[in-house]
């Protein structure tokens, strides 16, 4: 087994003199928690992402938007090596987390996923009690503290405690869709990650539940860095600080869907004054 990933605290400076300049349309703070440089991802012979260079700022919400098939979820899964679980996937280029090379042989992906948690599109609570859902990750990671306190704290941070505190022994599958998604967020928080990845976390939720998850994300960003994939332009504009617009490469081989970054900038600027005409066409509904 690869050694446990060390606690590396150095922060990469994406604007340092020794770094390659970021692509046109990129405007990000100088420090980043996660960054990629010249990232290419293949599934078999199909190039899914090409030359992705992006820097994810600390304690902010970064949204990934773009038309279906442009590689948003593929990029998200690169950040905690979920693509390792797909036999045909391979990549070139650089991904760093707090200055650590994520693709180094010395990086343990299991340890990595404790620090970079994932919330999926469809709520996926375990067929266990609400309590056991939250405690599960901490328990298998060897948590030795007060489990009752951890479960309560995680549910409170996920804005779910008041709704479930009297039924912790009931199945998590009995909760509504919005409650199940917040339960999955609580389960992620219980292992104390530094980054939370969210792959369309509200796509299966009603507007009220969506608003609760969005409010929760806003509350959490003071403690965590959040990256969210969304097809909802209003959601990206409401919730995120930075937005990356991915597009399909017009020059890709016929029949292949290759994603590139058209623009990455502060959300307000991207939606009011986009620099790339493809971004403007997408956010105004002319393409996509």
C-alpha positions as CSV (number, residue, x, y, z in Angstrom):
1,X,0.0,0.0,0.0
2,X,1.2,3.5,-0.7
3,X,2.1,5.5,2.3
4,X,-0.5,7.8,3.9
5,X,-0.5,11.1,2.3
6,X,1.5,13.6,4.3
7,X,0.0,16.8,5.7
8,X,1.5,19.3,3.3
9,X,0.7,22.9,4.0
10,X,2.6,24.7,1.3
11,X,0.2,26.7,-1.0
12,X,1.0,26.9,-4.7
13,X,1.2,30.3,-6.2
14,X,-0.3,30.2,-9.6
15,X,0.9,33.6,-10.5
16,X,4.6,33.0,-9.6
17,X,7.3,33.9,-12.0
18,X,8.2,30.3,-12.7
19,X,4.7,29.2,-13.6
20,X,3.2,29.2,-17.1
21,X,0.7,31.9,-17.6
22,X,-2.9,30.9,-17.1
23,X,-5.1,30.9,-20.3
24,X,-6.9,33.9,-21.5
25,X,-10.1,34.5,-19.7
26,X,-8.6,33.3,-16.4
27,X,-8.7,35.7,-13.4
28,X,-8.2,34.0,-10.0
29,X,-6.5,34.8,-6.7
30,X,-2.8,34.1,-6.4
31,X,-3.2,31.2,-3.9
32,X,-5.1,28.0,-4.6
33,X,-6.0,24.9,-2.7
34,X,-6.3,22.8,-5.8
35,X,-4.8,23.4,-9.2
36,X,-4.3,21.7,-12.5
37,X,-1.8,22.5,-15.3
38,X,-2.1,21.2,-18.9
39,X,-4.4,18.4,-17.7
40,X,-5.6,15.9,-20.3
41,X,-7.9,13.0,-19.6
42,X,-8.8,10.1,-21.8
43,X,-11.4,7.4,-21.6
44,X,-9.8,4.7,-23.8
45,X,-8.9,6.5,-27.1
46,X,-11.3,9.4,-26.5
47,X,-9.9,12.6,-25.2
48,X,-12.4,13.9,-22.6
49,X,-10.5,17.0,-21.4
50,X,-7.7,18.9,-23.1
51,X,-5.2,21.3,-21.6
52,X,-7.1,22.1,-18.5
53,X,-5.3,24.7,-16.3
54,X,-7.3,26.0,-13.4
55,X,-6.7,27.1,-9.8
56,X,-9.4,26.6,-7.1
57,X,-9.3,29.4,-4.4
58,X,-9.5,28.6,-0.7
59,X,-12.7,29.0,1.3
60,X,-14.7,29.9,-1.8
61,X,-17.3,28.2,-3.9
62,X,-16.2,27.5,-7.5
63,X,-18.8,26.4,-10.0
64,X,-18.1,24.3,-13.1
65,X,-20.7,25.0,-15.8
66,X,-21.0,24.1,-19.5
67,X,-23.0,22.0,-21.9
68,X,-23.6,18.3,-21.4
69,X,-20.6,16.2,-22.3
70,X,-18.0,18.9,-21.9
71,X,-16.2,17.1,-19.0
72,X,-17.4,19.0,-15.9
73,X,-17.9,15.8,-13.8
74,X,-14.7,14.3,-15.2
75,X,-12.7,17.3,-14.0
76,X,-14.4,17.2,-10.6
77,X,-13.5,13.5,-10.2
78,X,-9.9,14.3,-11.0
79,X,-9.6,16.3,-7.8
80,X,-9.9,13.3,-5.6
81,X,-8.8,10.6,-8.1
82,X,-12.3,9.0,-8.5
83,X,-11.3,8.5,-12.1
84,X,-8.8,5.9,-10.9
85,X,-11.9,3.6,-10.4
86,X,-12.6,3.7,-14.2
87,X,-10.3,1.1,-15.9
88,X,-10.2,3.0,-19.2
89,X,-9.3,6.4,-17.7
90,X,-5.8,7.8,-17.9
91,X,-4.4,11.3,-17.7
92,X,-1.4,13.5,-18.3
93,X,-0.5,16.9,-16.8
94,X,-0.3,18.1,-13.2
95,X,-2.8,18.2,-10.4
96,X,-1.8,19.6,-7.0
97,X,-3.5,19.8,-3.7
98,X,-1.9,22.1,-1.1
99,X,1.3,21.7,-3.1
100,X,1.2,17.9,-3.2
101,X,1.3,16.1,-6.6
102,X,-2.0,14.1,-6.5
103,X,-0.7,11.6,-9.1
104,X,2.5,10.8,-7.3
105,X,3.0,7.1,-6.4
106,X,3.5,8.3,-2.8
107,X,-0.1,9.7,-2.7
108,X,-2.6,7.3,-1.1
109,X,-5.9,7.9,-2.9
110,X,-7.9,6.6,0.1
111,X,-6.2,9.1,2.4
112,X,-6.7,11.8,-0.3
113,X,-10.5,11.2,-0.3
114,X,-10.7,11.8,3.4
115,X,-9.3,15.3,2.8
116,X,-11.3,15.9,-0.4
117,X,-14.9,14.6,0.1
118,X,-17.5,14.0,-2.6
119,X,-21.3,14.6,-2.6
120,X,-23.0,13.0,-5.6
121,X,-25.8,14.0,-7.8
122,X,-28.3,11.5,-6.4
123,X,-28.5,11.2,-2.6
124,X,-26.9,7.9,-1.6
125,X,-27.5,7.3,2.1
126,X,-26.5,3.8,3.3
127,X,-29.3,1.4,4.3
128,X,-28.5,2.1,7.9
129,X,-29.8,4.4,10.6
130,X,-29.3,8.2,10.4
131,X,-26.8,7.9,13.2
132,X,-24.8,5.1,11.6
133,X,-24.8,7.0,8.2
134,X,-23.0,9.9,9.8
135,X,-20.7,7.8,12.1
136,X,-19.7,5.3,9.4
137,X,-16.8,7.2,7.8
138,X,-15.4,8.4,11.1
139,X,-15.6,4.9,12.5
140,X,-13.7,3.2,9.7
141,X,-11.1,5.9,9.8
142,X,-10.4,5.1,13.4
143,X,-12.1,8.0,15.2
144,X,-11.6,7.7,18.9
145,X,-13.5,10.7,20.2
146,X,-17.1,11.1,21.4
147,X,-19.1,9.7,18.5
148,X,-22.4,11.1,19.8
149,X,-20.9,14.6,19.8
150,X,-19.4,14.1,16.3
151,X,-22.8,12.9,14.9
152,X,-24.6,15.9,16.4
153,X,-22.0,18.4,15.3
154,X,-22.0,17.0,11.8
155,X,-25.8,17.1,11.5
156,X,-25.9,20.6,12.9
157,X,-23.3,21.8,10.3
158,X,-25.5,20.1,7.6
159,X,-28.6,22.0,8.9
160,X,-30.3,18.7,9.6
161,X,-30.1,18.2,13.4
162,X,-33.4,19.8,14.4
163,X,-35.3,17.7,11.8
164,X,-33.8,14.3,12.8
165,X,-32.6,14.6,16.4
166,X,-35.6,12.5,17.7
167,X,-35.2,9.8,15.1
168,X,-31.5,9.0,14.9
169,X,-32.2,5.3,15.0
170,X,-34.5,5.4,12.0
171,X,-33.3,4.5,8.5
172,X,-31.7,7.3,6.5
173,X,-33.7,6.0,3.5
174,X,-36.9,7.2,5.2
175,X,-35.9,10.8,4.9
176,X,-37.0,13.1,2.0
177,X,-34.8,13.6,-0.9
178,X,-33.5,17.0,0.4
179,X,-32.9,15.5,3.8
180,X,-31.1,12.6,2.3
181,X,-28.8,14.9,0.5
182,X,-28.0,16.9,3.6
183,X,-27.4,13.6,5.4
184,X,-24.8,12.7,2.8
185,X,-23.3,16.1,3.4
186,X,-23.2,15.5,7.1
187,X,-21.5,12.1,6.4
188,X,-18.9,13.9,4.4
189,X,-18.3,16.5,7.1
190,X,-17.9,13.9,9.8
191,X,-14.5,12.9,8.4
192,X,-13.4,16.5,8.6
193,X,-12.4,17.1,4.9
194,X,-10.7,20.3,3.7
195,X,-12.5,20.4,0.3
196,X,-16.0,19.3,-0.6
197,X,-16.8,18.3,-4.2
198,X,-20.4,18.4,-5.3
199,X,-21.6,16.9,-8.5
200,X,-25.0,18.5,-9.3
201,X,-26.2,18.0,-5.7
202,X,-29.5,19.7,-6.2
203,X,-30.6,18.3,-9.6
204,X,-33.0,15.8,-8.0
205,X,-34.3,18.2,-5.4
206,X,-37.4,20.4,-5.2
207,X,-36.9,24.2,-5.0
208,X,-37.3,24.4,-1.2
209,X,-34.7,21.6,-0.7
210,X,-32.5,23.2,-3.3
211,X,-32.6,26.5,-1.4
212,X,-31.6,24.8,1.9
213,X,-28.6,23.1,0.3
214,X,-27.5,26.4,-1.3
215,X,-27.8,28.2,2.0
216,X,-25.8,25.3,3.6
217,X,-23.0,25.7,1.0
218,X,-22.8,29.4,1.7
219,X,-22.5,28.7,5.5
220,X,-19.9,26.0,4.9
221,X,-17.5,27.9,2.7
222,X,-16.0,29.8,5.7
223,X,-14.6,26.4,6.8
224,X,-14.3,24.5,3.5
225,X,-13.4,25.0,-0.1
226,X,-16.3,23.9,-2.3
227,X,-16.4,22.9,-6.0
228,X,-19.8,22.3,-7.5
229,X,-20.9,21.1,-10.9
230,X,-24.2,22.5,-12.0
231,X,-26.4,22.9,-15.1
232,X,-28.4,25.6,-13.3
233,X,-27.1,29.0,-14.4
234,X,-29.2,30.7,-11.6
235,X,-27.7,28.4,-9.0
236,X,-24.1,29.1,-10.2
237,X,-24.8,32.8,-10.1
238,X,-26.4,32.7,-6.7
239,X,-24.0,30.4,-4.9
240,X,-20.5,30.6,-6.4
241,X,-17.6,33.1,-6.0
242,X,-15.7,31.8,-9.1
243,X,-17.1,30.1,-12.2
244,X,-15.3,28.1,-14.9
245,X,-17.2,27.7,-18.1
246,X,-16.2,24.5,-20.0
247,X,-17.1,24.1,-23.6
248,X,-16.7,21.4,-26.3
249,X,-13.6,21.9,-28.4
250,X,-14.6,22.9,-31.9
251,X,-11.3,21.4,-33.2
252,X,-11.8,18.0,-31.7
253,X,-11.8,14.9,-33.9
254,X,-15.2,14.3,-35.5
255,X,-17.4,12.2,-33.2
256,X,-15.3,12.9,-30.1
257,X,-16.5,15.2,-27.3
258,X,-13.5,17.0,-25.8
259,X,-13.9,19.6,-23.1
260,X,-11.8,22.7,-22.7
261,X,-12.0,25.7,-20.4
262,X,-13.4,28.7,-22.3
263,X,-13.3,31.1,-19.3
264,X,-12.6,31.1,-15.6
265,X,-13.3,34.3,-13.6
266,X,-15.2,35.8,-10.7
267,X,-18.9,34.8,-11.0
268,X,-20.3,38.3,-11.2
269,X,-17.9,39.2,-14.0
270,X,-18.4,36.0,-15.9
271,X,-22.2,36.5,-16.0
272,X,-22.3,40.2,-16.6
273,X,-19.2,40.8,-18.8
274,X,-17.9,37.5,-20.2
275,X,-14.6,37.7,-22.0
276,X,-15.2,34.7,-24.3
277,X,-18.1,34.8,-26.9
278,X,-18.7,31.1,-26.2
279,X,-19.3,31.8,-22.6
280,X,-21.8,34.5,-23.5
281,X,-23.6,32.3,-26.0
282,X,-23.9,29.5,-23.3
283,X,-25.1,31.6,-20.4
284,X,-27.6,33.4,-22.6
285,X,-29.0,30.1,-23.9
286,X,-27.9,30.4,-27.5
287,X,-25.8,27.2,-27.2
288,X,-25.9,24.2,-24.9
